[in-house]
């Protein structure tokens, strides 16, 4: 699902929209992101986040949001998603 600023500015509202649209629970969802703000907003919604180090914020900044996992390479995404229980 891709929801830009043209749909809604608040990522909390966008995450909630996706959860409602697909009738899924926050613990059945993962948000992949490269910013601390996204990690925090996903957390407000009860959604785990996977932070990626090749984007906007460096690892040190991402760590402040306490994401589910921080990864350094796109090849790690599938393995990390598969490890979520």
PDB file of N, CA, C and O in Angstrom:
ATOM      1  N   UNK A   1       0.870  -1.174   0.000  1.00  0.00           N
ATOM      2  CA  UNK A   1       0.000   0.000   0.000  1.00  0.00           C
ATOM      3  C   UNK A   1       0.908   1.225   0.000  1.00  0.00           C
ATOM      4  O   UNK A   1       1.835   1.310   0.806  1.00  0.00           O
ATOM      5  N   UNK A   2       0.655   2.154  -0.879  1.00  0.00           N
ATOM      6  CA  UNK A   2       1.410   3.404  -0.918  1.00  0.00           C
ATOM      7  C   UNK A   2       0.423   4.539  -0.726  1.00  0.00           C
ATOM      8  O   UNK A   2      -0.485   4.735  -1.534  1.00  0.00           O
ATOM      9  N   UNK A   3       0.612   5.285   0.357  1.00  0.00           N
ATOM     10  CA  UNK A   3      -0.244   6.429   0.659  1.00  0.00           C
ATOM     11  C   UNK A   3       0.635   7.656   0.819  1.00  0.00           C
ATOM     12  O   UNK A   3       1.364   7.777   1.804  1.00  0.00           O
ATOM     13  N   UNK A   4       0.572   8.554  -0.128  1.00  0.00           N
ATOM     14  CA  UNK A   4       1.397   9.761  -0.092  1.00  0.00           C
ATOM     15  C   UNK A   4       0.731  10.892   0.673  1.00  0.00           C
ATOM     16  O   UNK A   4      -0.344  10.727   1.249  1.00  0.00           O
ATOM     17  N   UNK A   5       1.391  12.044   0.667  1.00  0.00           N
ATOM     18  CA  UNK A   5       0.848  13.234   1.329  1.00  0.00           C
ATOM     19  C   UNK A   5      -0.449  13.700   0.693  1.00  0.00           C
ATOM     20  O   UNK A   5      -1.220  14.434   1.311  1.00  0.00           O
ATOM     21  N   UNK A   6      -0.692  13.276  -0.548  1.00  0.00           N
ATOM     22  CA  UNK A   6      -1.934  13.665  -1.214  1.00  0.00           C
ATOM     23  C   UNK A   6      -3.139  12.965  -0.579  1.00  0.00           C
ATOM     24  O   UNK A   6      -4.269  13.433  -0.717  1.00  0.00           O
ATOM     25  N   UNK A   7      -2.906  11.855   0.113  1.00  0.00           N
ATOM     26  CA  UNK A   7      -3.974  11.099   0.776  1.00  0.00           C
ATOM     27  C   UNK A   7      -4.161  11.589   2.209  1.00  0.00           C
ATOM     28  O   UNK A   7      -5.279  11.850   2.653  1.00  0.00           O
ATOM     29  N   UNK A   8      -3.037  11.709   2.924  1.00  0.00           N
ATOM     30  CA  UNK A   8      -3.068  12.100   4.346  1.00  0.00           C
ATOM     31  C   UNK A   8      -1.647  12.439   4.768  1.00  0.00           C
ATOM     32  O   UNK A   8      -0.700  11.777   4.343  1.00  0.00           O
ATOM     33  N   UNK A   9      -1.490  13.458   5.594  1.00  0.00           N
ATOM     34  CA  UNK A   9      -0.163  13.833   6.065  1.00  0.00           C
ATOM     35  C   UNK A   9       0.278  12.979   7.256  1.00  0.00           C
ATOM     36  O   UNK A   9       1.461  12.656   7.370  1.00  0.00           O
ATOM     37  N   UNK A  10      -0.630  12.616   8.127  1.00  0.00           N
ATOM     38  CA  UNK A  10      -0.305  11.846   9.319  1.00  0.00           C
ATOM     39  C   UNK A  10      -0.054  10.378   8.982  1.00  0.00           C
ATOM     40  O   UNK A  10      -0.926   9.690   8.451  1.00  0.00           O
ATOM     41  N   UNK A  11       1.151   9.915   9.299  1.00  0.00           N
ATOM     42  CA  UNK A  11       1.443   8.497   9.054  1.00  0.00           C
ATOM     43  C   UNK A  11       0.672   7.605  10.011  1.00  0.00           C
ATOM     44  O   UNK A  11       0.336   6.473   9.661  1.00  0.00           O
ATOM     45  N   UNK A  12       0.388   8.089  11.203  1.00  0.00           N
ATOM     46  CA  UNK A  12      -0.435   7.311  12.132  1.00  0.00           C
ATOM     47  C   UNK A  12      -1.790   7.033  11.484  1.00  0.00           C
ATOM     48  O   UNK A  12      -2.267   5.899  11.508  1.00  0.00           O
ATOM     49  N   UNK A  13      -2.403   8.051  10.914  1.00  0.00           N
ATOM     50  CA  UNK A  13      -3.702   7.866  10.249  1.00  0.00           C
ATOM     51  C   UNK A  13      -3.581   6.964   9.031  1.00  0.00           C
ATOM     52  O   UNK A  13      -4.480   6.168   8.760  1.00  0.00           O
ATOM     53  N   UNK A  14      -2.479   7.077   8.290  1.00  0.00           N
ATOM     54  CA  UNK A  14      -2.290   6.226   7.118  1.00  0.00           C
ATOM     55  C   UNK A  14      -2.121   4.765   7.529  1.00  0.00           C
ATOM     56  O   UNK A  14      -2.683   3.874   6.892  1.00  0.00           O
ATOM     57  N   UNK A  15      -1.362   4.518   8.571  1.00  0.00           N
ATOM     58  CA  UNK A  15      -1.187   3.145   9.053  1.00  0.00           C
ATOM     59  C   UNK A  15      -2.531   2.589   9.511  1.00  0.00           C
ATOM     60  O   UNK A  15      -2.880   1.453   9.190  1.00  0.00           O
ATOM     61  N   UNK A  16      -3.277   3.386  10.254  1.00  0.00           N
ATOM     62  CA  UNK A  16      -4.596   2.942  10.721  1.00  0.00           C
ATOM     63  C   UNK A  16      -5.538   2.689   9.556  1.00  0.00           C
ATOM     64  O   UNK A  16      -6.348   1.763   9.611  1.00  0.00           O
ATOM     65  N   UNK A  17      -5.449   3.487   8.510  1.00  0.00           N
ATOM     66  CA  UNK A  17      -6.266   3.291   7.311  1.00  0.00           C
ATOM     67  C   UNK A  17      -5.977   1.933   6.679  1.00  0.00           C
ATOM     68  O   UNK A  17      -6.900   1.204   6.317  1.00  0.00           O
ATOM     69  N   UNK A  18      -4.702   1.597   6.548  1.00  0.00           N
ATOM     70  CA  UNK A  18      -4.325   0.314   5.951  1.00  0.00           C
ATOM     71  C   UNK A  18      -4.799  -0.841   6.830  1.00  0.00           C
ATOM     72  O   UNK A  18      -5.326  -1.829   6.317  1.00  0.00           O
ATOM     73  N   UNK A  19      -4.620  -0.729   8.137  1.00  0.00           N
ATOM     74  CA  UNK A  19      -5.071  -1.784   9.051  1.00  0.00           C
ATOM     75  C   UNK A  19      -6.576  -2.007   8.915  1.00  0.00           C
ATOM     76  O   UNK A  19      -7.041  -3.145   8.865  1.00  0.00           O
ATOM     77  N   UNK A  20      -7.317  -0.930   8.858  1.00  0.00           N
ATOM     78  CA  UNK A  20      -8.775  -1.030   8.735  1.00  0.00           C
ATOM     79  C   UNK A  20      -9.205  -1.545   7.362  1.00  0.00           C
ATOM     80  O   UNK A  20     -10.101  -2.383   7.266  1.00  0.00           O
ATOM     81  N   UNK A  21      -8.579  -1.054   6.318  1.00  0.00           N
ATOM     82  CA  UNK A  21      -8.951  -1.433   4.951  1.00  0.00           C
ATOM     83  C   UNK A  21      -8.790  -2.938   4.731  1.00  0.00           C
ATOM     84  O   UNK A  21      -9.630  -3.574   4.094  1.00  0.00           O
ATOM     85  N   UNK A  22      -7.714  -3.494   5.258  1.00  0.00           N
ATOM     86  CA  UNK A  22      -7.434  -4.910   5.038  1.00  0.00           C
ATOM     87  C   UNK A  22      -7.834  -5.790   6.220  1.00  0.00           C
ATOM     88  O   UNK A  22      -7.582  -6.995   6.222  1.00  0.00           O
ATOM     89  N   UNK A  23      -8.451  -5.183   7.213  1.00  0.00           N
ATOM     90  CA  UNK A  23      -8.919  -5.881   8.411  1.00  0.00           C
ATOM     91  C   UNK A  23      -7.788  -6.755   8.975  1.00  0.00           C
ATOM     92  O   UNK A  23      -7.926  -7.968   9.128  1.00  0.00           O
ATOM     93  N   UNK A  24      -6.678  -6.093   9.275  1.00  0.00           N
ATOM     94  CA  UNK A  24      -5.535  -6.780   9.860  1.00  0.00           C
ATOM     95  C   UNK A  24      -5.173  -6.132  11.191  1.00  0.00           C
ATOM     96  O   UNK A  24      -5.415  -4.946  11.416  1.00  0.00           O
ATOM     97  N   UNK A  25      -4.597  -6.931  12.051  1.00  0.00           N
ATOM     98  CA  UNK A  25      -4.198  -6.459  13.377  1.00  0.00           C
ATOM     99  C   UNK A  25      -2.785  -5.896  13.308  1.00  0.00           C
ATOM    100  O   UNK A  25      -1.989  -6.310  12.464  1.00  0.00           O
ATOM    101  N   UNK A  26      -2.473  -4.952  14.194  1.00  0.00           N
ATOM    102  CA  UNK A  26      -1.119  -4.396  14.208  1.00  0.00           C
ATOM    103  C   UNK A  26      -0.027  -5.454  14.359  1.00  0.00           C
ATOM    104  O   UNK A  26       1.048  -5.320  13.774  1.00  0.00           O
ATOM    105  N   UNK A  27      -0.294  -6.507  15.142  1.00  0.00           N
ATOM    106  CA  UNK A  27       0.742  -7.523  15.336  1.00  0.00           C
ATOM    107  C   UNK A  27       0.871  -8.471  14.143  1.00  0.00           C
ATOM    108  O   UNK A  27       1.714  -9.368  14.155  1.00  0.00           O
ATOM    109  N   UNK A  28       0.048  -8.281  13.122  1.00  0.00           N
ATOM    110  CA  UNK A  28       0.144  -9.037  11.871  1.00  0.00           C
ATOM    111  C   UNK A  28       0.816  -8.206  10.777  1.00  0.00           C
ATOM    112  O   UNK A  28       0.818  -8.583   9.605  1.00  0.00           O
ATOM    113  N   UNK A  29       1.380  -7.078  11.179  1.00  0.00           N
ATOM    114  CA  UNK A  29       1.877  -6.087  10.238  1.00  0.00           C
ATOM    115  C   UNK A  29       3.307  -5.690  10.586  1.00  0.00           C
ATOM    116  O   UNK A  29       3.697  -5.696  11.754  1.00  0.00           O
ATOM    117  N   UNK A  30       4.070  -5.350   9.575  1.00  0.00           N
ATOM    118  CA  UNK A  30       5.411  -4.804   9.790  1.00  0.00           C
ATOM    119  C   UNK A  30       5.579  -3.602   8.860  1.00  0.00           C
ATOM    120  O   UNK A  30       5.124  -3.607   7.716  1.00  0.00           O
ATOM    121  N   UNK A  31       6.238  -2.586   9.380  1.00  0.00           N
ATOM    122  CA  UNK A  31       6.464  -1.348   8.632  1.00  0.00           C
ATOM    123  C   UNK A  31       7.964  -1.226   8.388  1.00  0.00           C
ATOM    124  O   UNK A  31       8.740  -1.178   9.342  1.00  0.00           O
ATOM    125  N   UNK A  32       8.379  -1.177   7.136  1.00  0.00           N
ATOM    126  CA  UNK A  32       9.793  -1.059   6.795  1.00  0.00           C
ATOM    127  C   UNK A  32      10.075   0.407   6.510  1.00  0.00           C
ATOM    128  O   UNK A  32       9.388   1.039   5.707  1.00  0.00           O
ATOM    129  N   UNK A  33      11.103   0.946   7.183  1.00  0.00           N
ATOM    130  CA  UNK A  33      11.329   2.384   7.121  1.00  0.00           C
ATOM    131  C   UNK A  33      12.796   2.753   7.264  1.00  0.00           C
ATOM    132  O   UNK A  33      13.624   1.935   7.664  1.00  0.00           O
ATOM    133  N   UNK A  34      13.099   3.994   6.932  1.00  0.00           N
ATOM    134  CA  UNK A  34      14.459   4.500   7.100  1.00  0.00           C
ATOM    135  C   UNK A  34      14.507   5.744   7.986  1.00  0.00           C
ATOM    136  O   UNK A  34      15.512   6.455   7.997  1.00  0.00           O
ATOM    137  N   UNK A  35      13.415   6.017   8.741  1.00  0.00           N
ATOM    138  CA  UNK A  35      13.418   7.204   9.604  1.00  0.00           C
ATOM    139  C   UNK A  35      12.917   6.909  11.014  1.00  0.00           C
ATOM    140  O   UNK A  35      12.077   6.034  11.228  1.00  0.00           O
ATOM    141  N   UNK A  36      13.447   7.651  11.952  1.00  0.00           N
ATOM    142  CA  UNK A  36      13.037   7.553  13.343  1.00  0.00           C
ATOM    143  C   UNK A  36      11.569   7.933  13.512  1.00  0.00           C
ATOM    144  O   UNK A  36      10.849   7.291  14.277  1.00  0.00           O
ATOM    145  N   UNK A  37      11.126   8.957  12.817  1.00  0.00           N
ATOM    146  CA  UNK A  37       9.730   9.387  12.912  1.00  0.00           C
ATOM    147  C   UNK A  37       8.763   8.275  12.522  1.00  0.00           C
ATOM    148  O   UNK A  37       7.737   8.079  13.173  1.00  0.00           O
ATOM    149  N   UNK A  38       9.092   7.553  11.460  1.00  0.00           N
ATOM    150  CA  UNK A  38       8.240   6.438  11.033  1.00  0.00           C
ATOM    151  C   UNK A  38       8.204   5.333  12.079  1.00  0.00           C
ATOM    152  O   UNK A  38       7.148   4.754  12.333  1.00  0.00           O
ATOM    153  N   UNK A  39       9.341   5.039  12.684  1.00  0.00           N
ATOM    154  CA  UNK A  39       9.394   4.019  13.740  1.00  0.00           C
ATOM    155  C   UNK A  39       8.464   4.418  14.876  1.00  0.00           C
ATOM    156  O   UNK A  39       7.689   3.601  15.374  1.00  0.00           O
ATOM    157  N   UNK A  40       8.547   5.671  15.279  1.00  0.00           N
ATOM    158  CA  UNK A  40       7.711   6.158  16.381  1.00  0.00           C
ATOM    159  C   UNK A  40       6.226   6.117  16.028  1.00  0.00           C
ATOM    160  O   UNK A  40       5.402   5.741  16.862  1.00  0.00           O
ATOM    161  N   UNK A  41       5.883   6.496  14.817  1.00  0.00           N
ATOM    162  CA  UNK A  41       4.473   6.501  14.405  1.00  0.00           C
ATOM    163  C   UNK A  41       3.920   5.082  14.275  1.00  0.00           C
ATOM    164  O   UNK A  41       2.768   4.833  14.631  1.00  0.00           O
ATOM    165  N   UNK A  42       4.720   4.162  13.775  1.00  0.00           N
ATOM    166  CA  UNK A  42       4.291   2.760  13.712  1.00  0.00           C
ATOM    167  C   UNK A  42       4.056   2.230  15.123  1.00  0.00           C
ATOM    168  O   UNK A  42       3.097   1.498  15.367  1.00  0.00           O
ATOM    169  N   UNK A  43       4.926   2.598  16.037  1.00  0.00           N
ATOM    170  CA  UNK A  43       4.805   2.162  17.427  1.00  0.00           C
ATOM    171  C   UNK A  43       3.506   2.659  18.059  1.00  0.00           C
ATOM    172  O   UNK A  43       2.865   1.923  18.809  1.00  0.00           O
ATOM    173  N   UNK A  44       3.114   3.894  17.767  1.00  0.00           N
ATOM    174  CA  UNK A  44       1.849   4.441  18.265  1.00  0.00           C
ATOM    175  C   UNK A  44       0.685   3.554  17.832  1.00  0.00           C
ATOM    176  O   UNK A  44      -0.289   3.396  18.567  1.00  0.00           O
ATOM    177  N   UNK A  45       0.790   2.977  16.637  1.00  0.00           N
ATOM    178  CA  UNK A  45      -0.268   2.120  16.096  1.00  0.00           C
ATOM    179  C   UNK A  45      -0.119   0.661  16.527  1.00  0.00           C
ATOM    180  O   UNK A  45      -0.963  -0.169  16.189  1.00  0.00           O
ATOM    181  N   UNK A  46       0.936   0.341  17.264  1.00  0.00           N
ATOM    182  CA  UNK A  46       1.168  -1.035  17.683  1.00  0.00           C
ATOM    183  C   UNK A  46       1.782  -1.903  16.606  1.00  0.00           C
ATOM    184  O   UNK A  46       1.738  -3.130  16.696  1.00  0.00           O
ATOM    185  N   UNK A  47       2.356  -1.278  15.584  1.00  0.00           N
ATOM    186  CA  UNK A  47       2.958  -1.985  14.463  1.00  0.00           C
ATOM    187  C   UNK A  47       4.471  -2.036  14.643  1.00  0.00           C
ATOM    188  O   UNK A  47       5.102  -1.018  14.927  1.00  0.00           O
ATOM    189  N   UNK A  48       5.051  -3.226  14.476  1.00  0.00           N
ATOM    190  CA  UNK A  48       6.502  -3.367  14.550  1.00  0.00           C
ATOM    191  C   UNK A  48       7.138  -2.759  13.306  1.00  0.00           C
ATOM    192  O   UNK A  48       6.541  -2.736  12.230  1.00  0.00           O
ATOM    193  N   UNK A  49       8.352  -2.271  13.475  1.00  0.00           N
ATOM    194  CA  UNK A  49       9.060  -1.696  12.341  1.00  0.00           C
ATOM    195  C   UNK A  49      10.406  -2.380  12.145  1.00  0.00           C
ATOM    196  O   UNK A  49      11.060  -2.814  13.093  1.00  0.00           O
ATOM    197  N   UNK A  50      10.785  -2.457  10.890  1.00  0.00           N
ATOM    198  CA  UNK A  50      12.121  -2.890  10.509  1.00  0.00           C
ATOM    199  C   UNK A  50      12.790  -1.647   9.946  1.00  0.00           C
ATOM    200  O   UNK A  50      12.332  -1.070   8.960  1.00  0.00           O
ATOM    201  N   UNK A  51      13.877  -1.246  10.585  1.00  0.00           N
ATOM    202  CA  UNK A  51      14.600  -0.054  10.144  1.00  0.00           C
ATOM    203  C   UNK A  51      15.735  -0.465   9.209  1.00  0.00           C
ATOM    204  O   UNK A  51      16.424  -1.457   9.448  1.00  0.00           O
ATOM    205  N   UNK A  52      15.916   0.306   8.150  1.00  0.00           N
ATOM    206  CA  UNK A  52      16.977   0.035   7.181  1.00  0.00           C
ATOM    207  C   UNK A  52      18.032   1.140   7.247  1.00  0.00           C
ATOM    208  O   UNK A  52      17.708   2.326   7.321  1.00  0.00           O
ATOM    209  N   UNK A  53      19.295   0.726   7.219  1.00  0.00           N
ATOM    210  CA  UNK A  53      20.387   1.690   7.401  1.00  0.00           C
ATOM    211  C   UNK A  53      20.843   2.365   6.119  1.00  0.00           C
ATOM    212  O   UNK A  53      21.707   3.241   6.168  1.00  0.00           O
ATOM    213  N   UNK A  54      20.289   1.984   4.970  1.00  0.00           N
ATOM    214  CA  UNK A  54      20.742   2.566   3.716  1.00  0.00           C
ATOM    215  C   UNK A  54      19.866   3.730   3.255  1.00  0.00           C
ATOM    216  O   UNK A  54      19.914   4.130   2.092  1.00  0.00           O
ATOM    217  N   UNK A  55      19.070   4.268   4.172  1.00  0.00           N
ATOM    218  CA  UNK A  55      18.173   5.360   3.810  1.00  0.00           C
ATOM    219  C   UNK A  55      18.533   6.678   4.467  1.00  0.00           C
ATOM    220  O   UNK A  55      19.705   7.049   4.539  1.00  0.00           O
ATOM    221  N   UNK A  56      17.530   7.373   4.940  1.00  0.00           N
ATOM    222  CA  UNK A  56      17.656   8.741   5.428  1.00  0.00           C
ATOM    223  C   UNK A  56      18.425   8.871   6.742  1.00  0.00           C
ATOM    224  O   UNK A  56      19.377   9.648   6.817  1.00  0.00           O
ATOM    225  N   UNK A  57      18.034   8.128   7.774  1.00  0.00           N
ATOM    226  CA  UNK A  57      18.685   8.257   9.082  1.00  0.00           C
ATOM    227  C   UNK A  57      19.753   7.194   9.295  1.00  0.00           C
ATOM    228  O   UNK A  57      19.604   6.056   8.852  1.00  0.00           O
ATOM    229  N   UNK A  58      20.838   7.575   9.980  1.00  0.00           N
ATOM    230  CA  UNK A  58      21.877   6.587  10.296  1.00  0.00           C
ATOM    231  C   UNK A  58      21.407   5.641  11.410  1.00  0.00           C
ATOM    232  O   UNK A  58      20.433   5.922  12.108  1.00  0.00           O
ATOM    233  N   UNK A  59      22.109   4.532  11.561  1.00  0.00           N
ATOM    234  CA  UNK A  59      21.790   3.510  12.560  1.00  0.00           C
ATOM    235  C   UNK A  59      21.605   4.117  13.953  1.00  0.00           C
ATOM    236  O   UNK A  59      20.656   3.769  14.655  1.00  0.00           O
ATOM    237  N   UNK A  60      22.484   5.002  14.348  1.00  0.00           N
ATOM    238  CA  UNK A  60      22.424   5.583  15.695  1.00  0.00           C
ATOM    239  C   UNK A  60      21.090   6.289  15.941  1.00  0.00           C
ATOM    240  O   UNK A  60      20.541   6.215  17.040  1.00  0.00           O
ATOM    241  N   UNK A  61      20.584   6.957  14.945  1.00  0.00           N
ATOM    242  CA  UNK A  61      19.289   7.640  15.063  1.00  0.00           C
ATOM    243  C   UNK A  61      18.158   6.629  15.085  1.00  0.00           C
ATOM    244  O   UNK A  61      17.240   6.749  15.896  1.00  0.00           O
ATOM    245  N   UNK A  62      18.207   5.638  14.211  1.00  0.00           N
ATOM    246  CA  UNK A  62      17.164   4.606  14.152  1.00  0.00           C
ATOM    247  C   UNK A  62      17.052   3.839  15.468  1.00  0.00           C
ATOM    248  O   UNK A  62      15.952   3.480  15.889  1.00  0.00           O
ATOM    249  N   UNK A  63      18.191   3.588  16.115  1.00  0.00           N
ATOM    250  CA  UNK A  63      18.206   2.842  17.379  1.00  0.00           C
ATOM    251  C   UNK A  63      17.369   3.524  18.456  1.00  0.00           C
ATOM    252  O   UNK A  63      16.824   2.848  19.328  1.00  0.00           O
ATOM    253  N   UNK A  64      17.261   4.824  18.414  1.00  0.00           N
ATOM    254  CA  UNK A  64      16.501   5.579  19.420  1.00  0.00           C
ATOM    255  C   UNK A  64      15.021   5.198  19.425  1.00  0.00           C
ATOM    256  O   UNK A  64      14.351   5.344  20.447  1.00  0.00           O
ATOM    257  N   UNK A  65      14.505   4.714  18.300  1.00  0.00           N
ATOM    258  CA  UNK A  65      13.101   4.337  18.206  1.00  0.00           C
ATOM    259  C   UNK A  65      12.830   2.904  18.645  1.00  0.00           C
ATOM    260  O   UNK A  65      11.674   2.485  18.721  1.00  0.00           O
ATOM    261  N   UNK A  66      13.870   2.162  18.931  1.00  0.00           N
ATOM    262  CA  UNK A  66      13.776   0.762  19.342  1.00  0.00           C
ATOM    263  C   UNK A  66      12.904  -0.043  18.355  1.00  0.00           C
ATOM    264  O   UNK A  66      11.877  -0.599  18.744  1.00  0.00           O
ATOM    265  N   UNK A  67      13.318  -0.099  17.090  1.00  0.00           N
ATOM    266  CA  UNK A  67      12.565  -0.894  16.120  1.00  0.00           C
ATOM    267  C   UNK A  67      12.697  -2.379  16.427  1.00  0.00           C
ATOM    268  O   UNK A  67      13.563  -2.784  17.203  1.00  0.00           O
ATOM    269  N   UNK A  68      11.845  -3.179  15.824  1.00  0.00           N
ATOM    270  CA  UNK A  68      11.912  -4.637  15.974  1.00  0.00           C
ATOM    271  C   UNK A  68      13.298  -5.132  15.560  1.00  0.00           C
ATOM    272  O   UNK A  68      13.899  -5.964  16.239  1.00  0.00           O
ATOM    273  N   UNK A  69      13.794  -4.609  14.439  1.00  0.00           N
ATOM    274  CA  UNK A  69      15.089  -5.023  13.914  1.00  0.00           C
ATOM    275  C   UNK A  69      15.647  -3.897  13.062  1.00  0.00           C
ATOM    276  O   UNK A  69      14.901  -3.140  12.440  1.00  0.00           O
ATOM    277  N   UNK A  70      16.968  -3.798  13.043  1.00  0.00           N
ATOM    278  CA  UNK A  70      17.656  -2.883  12.131  1.00  0.00           C
ATOM    279  C   UNK A  70      18.472  -3.746  11.179  1.00  0.00           C
ATOM    280  O   UNK A  70      19.224  -4.622  11.606  1.00  0.00           O
ATOM    281  N   UNK A  71      18.316  -3.490   9.895  1.00  0.00           N
ATOM    282  CA  UNK A  71      19.052  -4.279   8.913  1.00  0.00           C
ATOM    283  C   UNK A  71      19.922  -3.381   8.043  1.00  0.00           C
ATOM    284  O   UNK A  71      19.642  -2.197   7.854  1.00  0.00           O
ATOM    285  N   UNK A  72      20.995  -3.990   7.515  1.00  0.00           N
ATOM    286  CA  UNK A  72      21.981  -3.252   6.732  1.00  0.00           C
ATOM    287  C   UNK A  72      21.933  -3.547   5.241  1.00  0.00           C
ATOM    288  O   UNK A  72      22.606  -2.886   4.450  1.00  0.00           O
ATOM    289  N   UNK A  73      21.131  -4.549   4.853  1.00  0.00           N
ATOM    290  CA  UNK A  73      21.128  -4.972   3.459  1.00  0.00           C
ATOM    291  C   UNK A  73      19.722  -5.418   3.062  1.00  0.00           C
ATOM    292  O   UNK A  73      19.058  -6.110   3.834  1.00  0.00           O
ATOM    293  N   UNK A  74      19.262  -5.040   1.886  1.00  0.00           N
ATOM    294  CA  UNK A  74      17.922  -5.456   1.448  1.00  0.00           C
ATOM    295  C   UNK A  74      17.720  -6.979   1.464  1.00  0.00           C
ATOM    296  O   UNK A  74      16.596  -7.451   1.639  1.00  0.00           O
ATOM    297  N   UNK A  75      18.776  -7.729   1.286  1.00  0.00           N
ATOM    298  CA  UNK A  75      18.646  -9.189   1.267  1.00  0.00           C
ATOM    299  C   UNK A  75      18.202  -9.752   2.613  1.00  0.00           C
ATOM    300  O   UNK A  75      17.784 -10.907   2.683  1.00  0.00           O
ATOM    301  N   UNK A  76      18.284  -8.965   3.675  1.00  0.00           N
ATOM    302  CA  UNK A  76      17.892  -9.406   5.013  1.00  0.00           C
ATOM    303  C   UNK A  76      16.378  -9.299   5.261  1.00  0.00           C
ATOM    304  O   UNK A  76      15.873  -9.903   6.207  1.00  0.00           O
ATOM    305  N   UNK A  77      15.666  -8.561   4.448  1.00  0.00           N
ATOM    306  CA  UNK A  77      14.253  -8.262   4.697  1.00  0.00           C
ATOM    307  C   UNK A  77      13.401  -9.526   4.827  1.00  0.00           C
ATOM    308  O   UNK A  77      12.660  -9.673   5.799  1.00  0.00           O
ATOM    309  N   UNK A  78      13.497 -10.421   3.877  1.00  0.00           N
ATOM    310  CA  UNK A  78      12.657 -11.629   3.879  1.00  0.00           C
ATOM    311  C   UNK A  78      12.944 -12.475   5.114  1.00  0.00           C
ATOM    312  O   UNK A  78      12.015 -12.968   5.755  1.00  0.00           O
ATOM    313  N   UNK A  79      14.211 -12.649   5.453  1.00  0.00           N
ATOM    314  CA  UNK A  79      14.569 -13.447   6.634  1.00  0.00           C
ATOM    315  C   UNK A  79      14.002 -12.837   7.911  1.00  0.00           C
ATOM    316  O   UNK A  79      13.469 -13.557   8.755  1.00  0.00           O
ATOM    317  N   UNK A  80      14.110 -11.529   8.058  1.00  0.00           N
ATOM    318  CA  UNK A  80      13.612 -10.855   9.261  1.00  0.00           C
ATOM    319  C   UNK A  80      12.095 -10.959   9.330  1.00  0.00           C
ATOM    320  O   UNK A  80      11.550 -11.240  10.397  1.00  0.00           O
ATOM    321  N   UNK A  81      11.411 -10.743   8.234  1.00  0.00           N
ATOM    322  CA  UNK A  81       9.946 -10.871   8.239  1.00  0.00           C
ATOM    323  C   UNK A  81       9.558 -12.294   8.616  1.00  0.00           C
ATOM    324  O   UNK A  81       8.609 -12.500   9.374  1.00  0.00           O
ATOM    325  N   UNK A  82      10.276 -13.263   8.101  1.00  0.00           N
ATOM    326  CA  UNK A  82       9.995 -14.659   8.417  1.00  0.00           C
ATOM    327  C   UNK A  82      10.231 -15.016   9.862  1.00  0.00           C
ATOM    328  O   UNK A  82       9.665 -15.990  10.359  1.00  0.00           O
ATOM    329  N   UNK A  83      11.064 -14.241  10.556  1.00  0.00           N
ATOM    330  CA  UNK A  83      11.367 -14.529  11.963  1.00  0.00           C
ATOM    331  C   UNK A  83      10.352 -13.935  12.931  1.00  0.00           C
ATOM    332  O   UNK A  83      10.391 -14.219  14.128  1.00  0.00           O
ATOM    333  N   UNK A  84       9.453 -13.119  12.421  1.00  0.00           N
ATOM    334  CA  UNK A  84       8.463 -12.475  13.289  1.00  0.00           C
ATOM    335  C   UNK A  84       7.413 -13.490  13.719  1.00  0.00           C
ATOM    336  O   UNK A  84       6.860 -14.218  12.894  1.00  0.00           O
ATOM    337  N   UNK A  85       7.154 -13.527  14.992  1.00  0.00           N
ATOM    338  CA  UNK A  85       6.140 -14.447  15.554  1.00  0.00           C
ATOM    339  C   UNK A  85       5.032 -13.663  16.162  1.00  0.00           C
ATOM    340  O   UNK A  85       4.082 -14.242  16.688  1.00  0.00           O
TER     341      UNK A  85
END
